[in-house]
């Protein structure tokens, strides 16, 4: 056998042996499927941020449910003109509480308080009076007015309230409107003034309110109430069931806001008050005192008593049994009627 045949024979024998070994070897297990590969994009998709849920609180001066922003920040009180040339006023329809008081000549002015619904502008503002520190001090916050007798201004500045006086450091937030004649035309840019002092604490609760959605259950049904501050200042309030509010009139005519709508209140609180005449022709309503009260709310009138223990104390309202009178949640007008005036409940 030559060399070439020997090599061929060896190769054939080797191949035969390989086939025999393959036939005898066990079959290997199937390989597991490959793990899928996760591919990340170059620009990751941002995770969705949940929308903040507003915190629900109770407005301290209205007892109504508001978002947290409306329950924060200082109260803004202002001495508002009620001379016929000052009407219609700016912003009265947005007030939380309004106090009507007797001033010289038998006419009235307002101490109006805004907190949960502050408009762009309020006014016209006028000068301070000796009872105003006792009215405004419980609210803290800011008091806007146009000045006044030096002794009365000093009394107001002696409180913990920030005084914003026309002609003073906060004059940049005030201007004279051309729609009214002086001195009945000083307007306050209310939101800007309040924002300047946003760190001042919000006001404490003044009146007690019935549970949300409920009107007080006590009192006698009545169509409204008439009050007279003097021979030249008569006011009336009439219950309107359709709007669940009292509509205001002055001297027999509807009292209108700047938009032509009749001014209204959820609650009308009438307090019979003494007048201090020690300041000459300027009457001073005595606020740290007590007396008879008429509370109109929800179409009923509750007879009771009012009391105020100190300058910074809120006004307390109690019924004939000595229990606390609660108001319906909403805005309130307080009529400070002199004992020389008159108060009449209508059927």
Buried (B, 14 or more C-beta within 10 A) or exposed (E): EEEEEEEEEEEEEEEEEEEEEEEEEEEEEEEEEEEEEEEEEEEEEEEEEEEEEEEEBBBBBBBBBBEEEBBBBBBBBBBBBBBEEBBBBBBBBBBBBBBBBBBEEBBBBBBBBBBBBBBEBBBBBBBBBBBBBBBBBBBBBBBBBBBBBEEBBEBBBEBEBBBBBBEEEBEEBBBBBEEBEEBBBBBBBBBEBBEBBEEBEBBEEBBBBBEEEEBBEBBEEBBBBBBBBBEEBBBBBBBBEEEBBBBBBBEEEBBBBBEEEBBBBBBBBBBBBBBBEEBEEBBBBBBEBBBBBBBBBBBBBBBBBBBBEEBBBBBBBBBEEEEEBBBBBBBBBBBBBBEEBBBEBBE
